C-alpha cells in the first residue's frame, strides 16, 4: 500500500466517523461550518473556564479572609484578657 493510498483510506475513515457523529465534512462549505462550530464551542468552553476560575478565586479569598478574621478576633480576645 502506497502512502497516497493510506492517506485516502484514513481520510475516508475519518469522514465516515464524522458523518456517523452528524458532522458532514465532504465539501468545503461543510468544513467551514464545522470549523466555525468548533470555534464557537471553544469560546464557550474558555468563557466557562474563566467564570469557574473567578468563582474559585472568590471562594479561596473568602476562606482566607475568614481565617484571617478568626485569627484577629482571637488576638483581640487574648489582648483584652
C-alpha positions, 0 to 999 in steps of 0.5 A, spaced: 500 500 500 502 506 497 502 512 502 497 516 497 493 510 498 493 510 506 492 517 506 485 516 502 483 510 506 484 514 513 481 520 510 475 516 508 475 513 515 475 519 518 469 522 514 465 516 515 466 517 523 464 524 522 458 523 518 456 517 523 457 523 529 452 528 524 458 532 522 458 532 514 465 534 512 465 532 504 465 539 501 468 545 503 462 549 505 461 543 510 468 544 513 467 551 514 461 550 518 464 545 522 470 549 523 466 555 525 462 550 530 468 548 533 470 555 534 464 557 537 464 551 542 471 553 544 469 560 546 464 557 550 468 552 553 474 558 555 468 563 557 466 557 562 473 556 564 474 563 566 467 564 570 469 557 574 476 560 575 473 567 578 468 563 582 474 559 585 478 565 586 472 568 590 471 562 594 479 561 596 479 569 598 473 568 602 476 562 606 482 566 607 479 572 609 475 568 614 481 565 617 484 571 617 478 574 621 478 568 626 485 569 627 484 577 629 478 576 633 482 571 637 488 576 638 483 581 640 480 576 645 487 574 648 489 582 648 483 584 652 484 578 657 
